[in-house]
Amino acid sequence: MKEADALIDRPDPRTILANERTFLAWLRTGVSLMAFGFVVSKFSLFVHLHRVRTGGLHAFLNNTDLGLAWVASGIIVTCIASIHYLRTRQHIYIGADLPKSHLPLSIAILLGLLGVVIFVYLLAFP
């Protein structure tokens, strides 16, 4: 059966809207992660400037790298969510079973690893 023949006439609008709401939630998560990374990087600059004026040294690049890691995680979340949204949307419109979602677990592992890195960093550089 061709894909065009498999298209259903009218998919349930509730399913379409639920998919869109889920996608928007993941986009908010991605934007929040990027904003948090931006704040970490800019606060790092503030701390660096303060310590230079007071004579202390600090690992400036490490804080900036942590901020960049959070921004990168936001970009990754946004890209993965977009791919997942499009796959789910396609399955809804052709009337196929929805694909299994590995997105929440993948994102949880990614953010957990970033959290561990920050925890270790904060222990090493109080």
Summary of the structure (lengths in Angstrom):
residues: 126
radius of gyration: 20.8
end to end distance: 63.0
largest distance: 73.1
contacts: 334
relative contact order: 0.15
helix: 82%
strand: 0%
